[in-house]
Amino acid sequence: MPHIGEKAELISNKGAAMGITPGASPYAYTALANGTVIVSGGTVTVVEYGRAASFYLVGLIAGTFRVLAGDQIRVTYAVAPTMTFIPD
C-alpha cells in the first residue's frame, strides 16, 4: 500500500484538468483522449453522449461523463455551463 506522499505523487503524474469553453448552443465537445467531462452550472436543458455520429440522451443536465478519445458530449443550454475535461 503506498504511503500518503507516494499517493500524492501518483495523482500529480496524471494529466491536468482542462477548462472547456462552450461555443454556441448546442455545443459538442469532442474528447481528444480518454477521460471524464464534468458539466455543472449554467442553464442546461439537455446533455447527450455521442459516438460514431449517433447521440444518446443521458437523462442528466449536470454531472461527470466518462469518454473515450473521439467521443462527444453535446450540451444544449440557455446559459453556458462550466465544463472541464480530466484526462486519464
Sequence and secondary structure as in RCSB ss.txt:
>XXXX:A:sequence
MPHIGEKAELISNKGAAMGITPGASPYAYTALANGTVIVSGGTVTVVEYGRAASFYLVGLIAGTFRVLAGDQIRV
TYAVAPTMTFIPD
>XXXX:A:secstr
   HHHHHHHHHTS   EEE   SSSEEEE SSSEEEEEESSEEEEEEEEETTEEEE S SSEEEEE TT EEEE
EEEE  EEEEEE 
